[in-house]
Amino acid sequence: MTANAFTEDRQQTREAGMNEHIAKPLDAKLLMRKIMEYCKRRDA
């Protein structure tokens, strides 16, 4: 989670090997949705 939300920031996140880039202010529903997506992938 970061306050940086520019396209370049998102690209750097991916290049660093992170799966997601969630910018502040935190959207709790988005965060929970992403956590659930990755939990489901792990179970598959």
PDB file as gemmi writes it, atoms N, CA and C in Angstrom:
CRYST1    1.000    1.000    1.000  90.00  90.00  90.00 P 1                      
ATOM      1  N   MET A   1       0.851  -1.158   0.000  1.00  0.00           N  
ATOM      2  CA  MET A   1       0.000   0.000   0.000  1.00  0.00           C  
ATOM      3  C   MET A   1       0.906   1.231   0.000  1.00  0.00           C  
ATOM      4  N   THR A   2       0.510   2.197  -0.786  1.00  0.00           N  
ATOM      5  CA  THR A   2       1.336   3.377  -0.932  1.00  0.00           C  
ATOM      6  C   THR A   2       0.499   4.605  -1.236  1.00  0.00           C  
ATOM      7  N   ALA A   3       1.060   5.768  -1.006  1.00  0.00           N  
ATOM      8  CA  ALA A   3       0.404   7.012  -1.380  1.00  0.00           C  
ATOM      9  C   ALA A   3       0.712   7.361  -2.835  1.00  0.00           C  
ATOM     10  N   ASN A   4       1.663   6.679  -3.425  1.00  0.00           N  
ATOM     11  CA  ASN A   4       2.040   6.931  -4.825  1.00  0.00           C  
ATOM     12  C   ASN A   4       1.069   6.206  -5.747  1.00  0.00           C  
ATOM     13  N   ALA A   5       0.382   6.951  -6.591  1.00  0.00           N  
ATOM     14  CA  ALA A   5      -0.652   6.339  -7.421  1.00  0.00           C  
ATOM     15  C   ALA A   5      -0.490   6.657  -8.900  1.00  0.00           C  
ATOM     16  N   PHE A   6       0.659   7.139  -9.288  1.00  0.00           N  
ATOM     17  CA  PHE A   6       0.888   7.442 -10.697  1.00  0.00           C  
ATOM     18  C   PHE A   6       1.173   6.159 -11.469  1.00  0.00           C  
ATOM     19  N   THR A   7       0.981   6.204 -12.768  1.00  0.00           N  
ATOM     20  CA  THR A   7       1.229   5.052 -13.626  1.00  0.00           C  
ATOM     21  C   THR A   7       2.652   4.538 -13.448  1.00  0.00           C  
ATOM     22  N   GLU A   8       3.614   5.456 -13.356  1.00  0.00           N  
ATOM     23  CA  GLU A   8       5.013   5.056 -13.184  1.00  0.00           C  
ATOM     24  C   GLU A   8       5.208   4.296 -11.868  1.00  0.00           C  
ATOM     25  N   ASP A   9       4.497   4.709 -10.841  1.00  0.00           N  
ATOM     26  CA  ASP A   9       4.598   4.036  -9.544  1.00  0.00           C  
ATOM     27  C   ASP A   9       4.062   2.618  -9.637  1.00  0.00           C  
ATOM     28  N   ARG A  10       2.962   2.468 -10.341  1.00  0.00           N  
ATOM     29  CA  ARG A  10       2.379   1.133 -10.512  1.00  0.00           C  
ATOM     30  C   ARG A  10       3.329   0.222 -11.293  1.00  0.00           C  
ATOM     31  N   GLN A  11       3.965   0.759 -12.316  1.00  0.00           N  
ATOM     32  CA  GLN A  11       4.920  -0.010 -13.106  1.00  0.00           C  
ATOM     33  C   GLN A  11       6.118  -0.432 -12.254  1.00  0.00           C  
ATOM     34  N   GLN A  12       6.617   0.476 -11.451  1.00  0.00           N  
ATOM     35  CA  GLN A  12       7.755   0.156 -10.582  1.00  0.00           C  
ATOM     36  C   GLN A  12       7.386  -0.927  -9.569  1.00  0.00           C  
ATOM     37  N   THR A  13       6.155  -0.905  -9.115  1.00  0.00           N  
ATOM     38  CA  THR A  13       5.687  -1.932  -8.190  1.00  0.00           C  
ATOM     39  C   THR A  13       5.775  -3.295  -8.848  1.00  0.00           C  
ATOM     40  N   ARG A  14       5.280  -3.396 -10.073  1.00  0.00           N  
ATOM     41  CA  ARG A  14       5.324  -4.672 -10.805  1.00  0.00           C  
ATOM     42  C   ARG A  14       6.762  -5.108 -11.070  1.00  0.00           C  
ATOM     43  N   GLU A  15       7.595  -4.170 -11.466  1.00  0.00           N  
ATOM     44  CA  GLU A  15       8.996  -4.481 -11.746  1.00  0.00           C  
ATOM     45  C   GLU A  15       9.730  -4.963 -10.500  1.00  0.00           C  
ATOM     46  N   ALA A  16       9.286  -4.520  -9.339  1.00  0.00           N  
ATOM     47  CA  ALA A  16       9.893  -4.937  -8.079  1.00  0.00           C  
ATOM     48  C   ALA A  16       9.417  -6.330  -7.655  1.00  0.00           C  
ATOM     49  N   GLY A  17       8.463  -6.891  -8.393  1.00  0.00           N  
ATOM     50  CA  GLY A  17       7.982  -8.236  -8.108  1.00  0.00           C  
ATOM     51  C   GLY A  17       6.741  -8.307  -7.246  1.00  0.00           C  
ATOM     52  N   MET A  18       6.099  -7.181  -7.010  1.00  0.00           N  
ATOM     53  CA  MET A  18       4.873  -7.185  -6.209  1.00  0.00           C  
ATOM     54  C   MET A  18       3.679  -7.521  -7.090  1.00  0.00           C  
ATOM     55  N   ASN A  19       2.670  -8.110  -6.493  1.00  0.00           N  
ATOM     56  CA  ASN A  19       1.485  -8.545  -7.227  1.00  0.00           C  
ATOM     57  C   ASN A  19       0.480  -7.430  -7.462  1.00  0.00           C  
ATOM     58  N   GLU A  20       0.364  -6.535  -6.532  1.00  0.00           N  
ATOM     59  CA  GLU A  20      -0.640  -5.480  -6.610  1.00  0.00           C  
ATOM     60  C   GLU A  20      -0.061  -4.157  -6.147  1.00  0.00           C  
ATOM     61  N   HIS A  21      -0.771  -3.106  -6.494  1.00  0.00           N  
ATOM     62  CA  HIS A  21      -0.424  -1.747  -6.081  1.00  0.00           C  
ATOM     63  C   HIS A  21      -1.728  -1.102  -5.628  1.00  0.00           C  
ATOM     64  N   ILE A  22      -1.889  -0.952  -4.334  1.00  0.00           N  
ATOM     65  CA  ILE A  22      -3.106  -0.355  -3.788  1.00  0.00           C  
ATOM     66  C   ILE A  22      -2.718   0.979  -3.175  1.00  0.00           C  
ATOM     67  N   ALA A  23      -3.256   2.043  -3.743  1.00  0.00           N  
ATOM     68  CA  ALA A  23      -2.893   3.396  -3.323  1.00  0.00           C  
ATOM     69  C   ALA A  23      -3.791   3.883  -2.194  1.00  0.00           C  
ATOM     70  N   LYS A  24      -3.262   4.791  -1.421  1.00  0.00           N  
ATOM     71  CA  LYS A  24      -4.041   5.464  -0.380  1.00  0.00           C  
ATOM     72  C   LYS A  24      -4.836   6.581  -1.017  1.00  0.00           C  
ATOM     73  N   PRO A  25      -5.962   6.975  -0.502  1.00  0.00           N  
ATOM     74  CA  PRO A  25      -6.581   6.447   0.703  1.00  0.00           C  
ATOM     75  C   PRO A  25      -7.092   5.033   0.466  1.00  0.00           C  
ATOM     76  N   LEU A  26      -6.999   4.228   1.464  1.00  0.00           N  
ATOM     77  CA  LEU A  26      -7.329   2.820   1.382  1.00  0.00           C  
ATOM     78  C   LEU A  26      -8.806   2.607   1.069  1.00  0.00           C  
ATOM     79  N   ASP A  27      -9.036   1.776   0.084  1.00  0.00           N  
ATOM     80  CA  ASP A  27     -10.391   1.324  -0.249  1.00  0.00           C  
ATOM     81  C   ASP A  27     -10.502  -0.087   0.335  1.00  0.00           C  
ATOM     82  N   ALA A  28     -11.145  -0.207   1.482  1.00  0.00           N  
ATOM     83  CA  ALA A  28     -11.198  -1.474   2.200  1.00  0.00           C  
ATOM     84  C   ALA A  28     -11.832  -2.588   1.364  1.00  0.00           C  
ATOM     85  N   LYS A  29     -12.844  -2.268   0.584  1.00  0.00           N  
ATOM     86  CA  LYS A  29     -13.492  -3.296  -0.249  1.00  0.00           C  
ATOM     87  C   LYS A  29     -12.529  -3.803  -1.315  1.00  0.00           C  
ATOM     88  N   LEU A  30     -11.778  -2.898  -1.924  1.00  0.00           N  
ATOM     89  CA  LEU A  30     -10.790  -3.305  -2.927  1.00  0.00           C  
ATOM     90  C   LEU A  30      -9.712  -4.171  -2.279  1.00  0.00           C  
ATOM     91  N   LEU A  31      -9.230  -3.760  -1.126  1.00  0.00           N  
ATOM     92  CA  LEU A  31      -8.206  -4.524  -0.429  1.00  0.00           C  
ATOM     93  C   LEU A  31      -8.697  -5.936  -0.120  1.00  0.00           C  
ATOM     94  N   MET A  32      -9.879  -6.057   0.419  1.00  0.00           N  
ATOM     95  CA  MET A  32     -10.428  -7.377   0.747  1.00  0.00           C  
ATOM     96  C   MET A  32     -10.635  -8.216  -0.507  1.00  0.00           C  
ATOM     97  N   ARG A  33     -11.095  -7.585  -1.587  1.00  0.00           N  
ATOM     98  CA  ARG A  33     -11.294  -8.309  -2.846  1.00  0.00           C  
ATOM     99  C   ARG A  33      -9.972  -8.869  -3.360  1.00  0.00           C  
ATOM    100  N   LYS A  34      -8.918  -8.064  -3.303  1.00  0.00           N  
ATOM    101  CA  LYS A  34      -7.608  -8.515  -3.765  1.00  0.00           C  
ATOM    102  C   LYS A  34      -7.062  -9.631  -2.884  1.00  0.00           C  
ATOM    103  N   ILE A  35      -7.243  -9.507  -1.571  1.00  0.00           N  
ATOM    104  CA  ILE A  35      -6.792 -10.566  -0.666  1.00  0.00           C  
ATOM    105  C   ILE A  35      -7.514 -11.864  -0.992  1.00  0.00           C  
ATOM    106  N   MET A  36      -8.813 -11.786  -1.208  1.00  0.00           N  
ATOM    107  CA  MET A  36      -9.582 -12.990  -1.544  1.00  0.00           C  
ATOM    108  C   MET A  36      -9.129 -13.590  -2.867  1.00  0.00           C  
ATOM    109  N   GLU A  37      -8.845 -12.754  -3.861  1.00  0.00           N  
ATOM    110  CA  GLU A  37      -8.355 -13.252  -5.152  1.00  0.00           C  
ATOM    111  C   GLU A  37      -7.078 -14.064  -4.963  1.00  0.00           C  
ATOM    112  N   TYR A  38      -6.160 -13.555  -4.182  1.00  0.00           N  
ATOM    113  CA  TYR A  38      -4.887 -14.247  -4.010  1.00  0.00           C  
ATOM    114  C   TYR A  38      -5.016 -15.478  -3.118  1.00  0.00           C  
ATOM    115  N   CYS A  39      -5.940 -15.461  -2.182  1.00  0.00           N  
ATOM    116  CA  CYS A  39      -6.184 -16.652  -1.377  1.00  0.00           C  
ATOM    117  C   CYS A  39      -6.761 -17.762  -2.237  1.00  0.00           C  
ATOM    118  N   LYS A  40      -7.656 -17.434  -3.140  1.00  0.00           N  
ATOM    119  CA  LYS A  40      -8.250 -18.423  -4.031  1.00  0.00           C  
ATOM    120  C   LYS A  40      -7.207 -18.993  -4.974  1.00  0.00           C  
ATOM    121  N   ARG A  41      -6.305 -18.163  -5.478  1.00  0.00           N  
ATOM    122  CA  ARG A  41      -5.248 -18.641  -6.372  1.00  0.00           C  
ATOM    123  C   ARG A  41      -4.350 -19.618  -5.654  1.00  0.00           C  
ATOM    124  N   ARG A  42      -4.107 -19.382  -4.381  1.00  0.00           N  
ATOM    125  CA  ARG A  42      -3.236 -20.238  -3.605  1.00  0.00           C  
ATOM    126  C   ARG A  42      -3.861 -21.616  -3.400  1.00  0.00           C  
ATOM    127  N   ASP A  43      -5.205 -21.654  -3.271  1.00  0.00           N  
ATOM    128  CA  ASP A  43      -5.923 -22.915  -3.058  1.00  0.00           C  
ATOM    129  C   ASP A  43      -6.005 -23.756  -4.328  1.00  0.00           C  
ATOM    130  N   ALA A  44      -5.917 -23.108  -5.466  1.00  0.00           N  
ATOM    131  CA  ALA A  44      -6.104 -23.818  -6.742  1.00  0.00           C  
ATOM    132  C   ALA A  44      -4.954 -24.742  -7.056  1.00  0.00           C  
TER     133      ALA A  44                                                      
END                                                                             
